[in-house]
Amino acid sequence: MYLFYVYGSGLGHLTRVRDFIHTKNIPLEKCVIITNSSYKNYFPNTAIIIQKEDDFFKNKHEIHTFLNICVKKYTISTFVIDVFYAGFYGELNDFLKKTKGLQFVLLARILNNNYTLKYNCITYDIIYTLEQGISIENYAYTHKEDLRLKPKRKNNIFSIKPKKPYFLVLHSAPLKEVMLLYKQALLYRKNQHIYIQTYVDFPVQYLKEYTTLIYREETKNELLAEAEKIFSGCGFNSCMETINFRQKQHVIPFKRRFDDQFKRKNILSL
């Protein structure tokens, strides 16, 4: 059994873990997911999903006890951590140092110095580096493997038939960032329709003419392919989804506590 530790309030962390599970062909029924994300229902229900409030992750003693219970209850053999090698608040250090008999796996993406200078990395059995630009000197590991994730997407029929020509605004949340990307699309627009694909409640009174919301739907490759321009942030998942459409992508890097979207933008020459 696999225990996945997925801290992150947005959709991106769960998406990355789901894509990793798909890429490595891990049966969902062998996965236990611990997360604070409000998007837990986005994850297939064949896995065991345990949602905890954010304050829970700030208590390293409570975390240590709870993880030990999970390891015994579900007969865990592999513990997989998404991105934050010591936990978002450093809450995993005690558990990682004291626990024996588990394989420790890290899914690594870019982290900024605010995190790497604050926390030390224990020696992981395997680190999967998921993108370029990771400062690998800050990590300790027995084995490292570069891995390109294969997105797992449902084959649902799309709710709309796009009106061409069109722009696509692609950003799950928060609202103020979706609004900023929409404003950028409006500046470029001539006769194009604008589709806003998001998971946040977007106030309809702010929508201009010839704009359509696509709410809580997974991104379809056809929608990306036929868009004249794609407006997005520069987070890990956005950049992976749009990897084949760089020439028409317009990005705004957003400030994050521990991610570095500005570094990612420079690496990708966006």
N, C-alpha and C positions, 0 to 999 in steps of 0.2 A: 504494500500500500504506500501511496505517496501523500505526504502532507505538504500543502502549498501555503506559504505565508505571504499574503498579498495585501500590503498596506497601501492605501491610496484612495482618496474620496471620489475621484472621477472614474471614468470608464476605462481609461487607458491601461491601467495595471491588470484588470481582469481580462481585457482583450489580449494583452501580451501573453498572459499565462494560458489562456484558452488556445492561442495559436501555438504555443510551445507544446502543449499536450497533443494537439493535432499533428504537429511536425514530427514529434517523437513516437507517434502511434501508441500513446498510453491510453488504455481503456478508461473511460470516464468513471466507471463504477469502482475503479481503484484509486480515485482521487478524493481527498478531503481538502476543502478550501477554507482557510480562515481569512476573513477580510473585514474591513470597516466600511466598504463601499455600499452606498445606497442602491447601486445598480446590480445587486447580487442576483436578481431575477433574470438578468441578461445571460447568466451562465447556465448551461444545460443542467436540468434538474436530475440527471442521472448521476451527477457527482454529489457528494455531501457538502453542503454550503453552511458554514458557521459564521454568522455576522455578529460582530461585537461593536459597541460604541467606541468612539475615539479615545475616551479616557482610559479604557481598558488597556490600550497599547502603551500608555505612559507609566504603567506599574510593572516593573520588571519582575517583581516577586510573584505577582498574580499571573503574569505571562508564563514564567518558569513552571509554576504549578500546573497551569492549564495545559501547557504543551506536553508535560509528562503524562497527564491523564489521557490526552489524545493519542499519544504514542502507544500506550498500553491498550486503550479501548479499541483502536483501529488496527493494531499490529503494524505500525508504521516502520518501514525499512529505509525510506528515502525522504529527506526533509529538503524542500526546494524553497528558496527565498527569492522573491522578486526584487531586484535592484539594490535595496538597502541592506548591505551585507551585515550590519550590526543592528538592524531594525531602524525604523525612522527616528526613534528617540534614543537609540542605543540600548533598547530594552532586551535585545537578544543575546548580548554578550555573555551573561552568566550561563544561559542555557547552552549556547554553542560551546563554551569552554568546558562545561561539566558533564555534558551528555556523551555517553559512549555507545558504540554499536550502531549508529546511524550513518548513512551516507549523506553528506552535506553538499548540496548543489546550489549554485548561484546563477541567476539570470542577470547578466550585467549589461547596462546601457550607460550612457554618459552621465556622470555626476560632477557637480561643481566642487570647488575647493571648500565651500561652506560645510560640506559633508566629510570629505576625505581628510581634512585637517582636524576634524573634531573626533572622528572615530577610527579605530584600528580594525584591520580585517584579520579574522582568524584564518587558518589554513583550510580552505575548502577542498573537498575531494575533486570536484569538477566545477569549473567556471565556464559558462557559455557566454562568449562575447557576441552581442547581437547587432553591433554597429561599429563603424569606425569612430575614432576619436576618444576611446576609453583610455584613461590614464592607468594602464595596467600595472605600473610600478607601485600603485597604492594597494594592490591586491596580493593575497597569498593563496597558493593553490598547488595541488599535486598534478592536476591535468587541466589544460585549457583547450577549448575548441571554439573556433569561429562558427557561428550558426546563423543562417538566414531563415527566419520563420516563414512558414507557409500559412497564410491566413485561412482560417476556417470560417466559411460563410454558408449560410443557409440558402436553399434554392427557392425561397419564397418569391411569388410574383410581386413585382414592384407596384406600389399603390397608384402611381401616376405614369402617364406617357409624356415625357418632356417635350415642351414646345421649343423648337429650334428657331434661331440660334439662342444659346443660353450660357450663363455663367453659373458656377456652382460654388457656394460658400459651404465649407466643410469644417465643422467644429462642434464638438459635443457640448462643451460648457467651459467657463461660466458665461452668463448672459452678456456682461459688458464686453467680453472678447468677441463673442459672436456679433454683437452690434458693431464693433470696430471693423471687423472683416466685411460686414454688409455695407458699411459706409464706403469702404475702399472699392468694393464691387460697383457701387453706384457711381463713383467718380469715373470709372472706366466705361460704364455702360453707354451705348449709343441706342441700339434697337433691341438689345438682348433681354430675354426673360432672365430672372434671377431665381435660382432655387437655393434655399437655405436648409441644409441637412444638419440637424442638431438633436440633442437629447434634452435641452433646456426649454422651459416654458417661455416662448418668445411672445411678447405683447403684440397682438395683431394691429394695434393702433399705430405702431411704428413702421409697419410695412408700407412701402411705396407701391405705386401701380406696377403691374406685371412682375409681381414677386409671389412665390409660393413656398410655404413651409413643408419640409419633409421631416416628420417628427418621429423619433425613435425607430428608425429603420436602418438596417445595415447598408453600408455603401455597396452599390453595384458597380462592377467594372465598366459596364456599358454607359452608366451615367458619367463616370470619369472620362471615358474615352471620347464621348461626343460633346463634352463641354468645351467652349472656346477658351475659357480661363477658369482656373480653380484657385479659390482664395482660402487659405488655411493658416493655422499656426505652424510652429516648427517643432512640435512634440514628436516623440519616437513613432507612435502609431500613425499619425498623419503622414509622416514622411515615408513610412513603409507602404501605406495604402497607395500613395501617389508616385511610387518609384518609377513607373513607366511613363509618367506625364510631366516630367520636370520642365520641359520647354514652355509649358503654358501655366505653370504654377506660380502664384504670387503668395508669398508668405510674410507673416508678421511674427517675429519671435516674441514670445511672452515671457516675462520674468517669473521664475519659479524658485521656491526655496532651495531645492537641491538639484534640479535639472539645469541644463545650460543650453537653451534653445538657440542662443546667439552663436555658440560654438558649433552646434549642429548645422546651422544655416551657412556658416563659413566653410565647413567641411564639404557640404553638398553644393557649394557655389550657387546658392539660391538668391 
